[in-house]
Amino acid sequence: MKKIQGKDIWLFVVQVLLLGLIVLSPGLINYFTTHDPALSWGALVVSAYWLMPMVIVYLVNFYVLVPLFYFRRRLWWFICLNILLVLACNYRSLTTDISTMPDYYQTGFSSFIMISLLINVMAIAFALSIRYMMRRSERKQKEVEAELAWLKNQINPHFLFNTLNNISSLAQIDGDETQEAIMQLSDLLRYAMYETNKPKVCLDGEVEFMRNYIELMKLRCNEMTTVCTQFAIADPQLEVAPLLFISLVENAFKHGMNSNAPAIIDICMEQQDETLVFICDNTNNPKPTKDRSGSGIGLENTRRRLDLLYPGRYTWEQEITPENIYHVKISIRL
């Protein structure tokens, strides 16, 4: 059984208020136009008599018949129960003896009954339409969440693979530094496993993760590669999607390092009010196709996550400058 959430309660309250306003509106309009309480009360009684069945039919369909029968493909049950529901709600009107009424009253009353039944059918259709749109929206949201989880889960094994490669190389040279690198890796894994299972994380945690990761990646760099970082965060508690830029950092080290010529890797993150700006520049040293080292996720992964998480709220700049610098700049309105 689905657990009742706060949004479900609010939805019920809003619907009851709107339906109540529909029922009360004839009486209220009459009062504001005539200022006669007796006439207004009479208008309210008449509107309640004809409209309350519609309210009941709508709510029963919205909360019971549509989710339990229509969506479970019990169509005949759905139709039969709705017929019984409409007949029960309109029982008094349908069983009223109109033979004693004047002819013009009989015609008018019969028309009112037909209109009332039509309104009930419209209430069923309305409840079904709203439920259908809500179900479609929930399914789309679940698909988006599943895709985001899949995209994010690709990141963890890749940065772990790269880091282990770095530590493996270091272990043959310096045992003390290897121990320190393993401790940094432990911090990275702790953050990736326990802190990033939320939709958003604080910027200070994300910055610390990136600093540690960059330090580990620098183990592969020789004196030919210069690594620069700058993090200017005014509000460390501002939240952002976790691990959003790590693929770009991976690619910067993968394609930016060069053991034979001077190379640079320049990573900058700056907060400007509610906007987060990430810039990653690196010397463009594309690897041969057969070289599969590095993230293998890269830009497509990051752009897809941005599309899903910040639609219409981010800009993306990407180019290779005349100085052969691969430049990526992302601005996000948080």
Secondary structure, 3 states (H helix, E strand, C coil): CCCCCHHHHHHHHHHHHHHHHHHHHHHHHHHHHHCCHHHHHHHHHHHHHHHHHHHHHHHHHHHHHHHHHHCCCCHHHHHHHHHHHHHHHCHHHHCCCCCCCCHHHHHHHHHHHHHHHHHHHHHHHHHHHHHHHHHHHHHHHHHHHHHHHHHHHHHHHHHHHHHHHHHHHHHCCCHHHHHHHHHHHHHHHHHHHHHCCCCCEEHHHHHHHHHHHHHHHHHHCCCCEEEEEEEECCCCCCEECCCCCHHHHHHHHHHHCCCCCCEEEEEEEEEECCEEEEEEEEECCCCCCCCCCCCCCHHHHHHHHHHHHCCCCEEEEEEECCCCEEEEEEEEEC
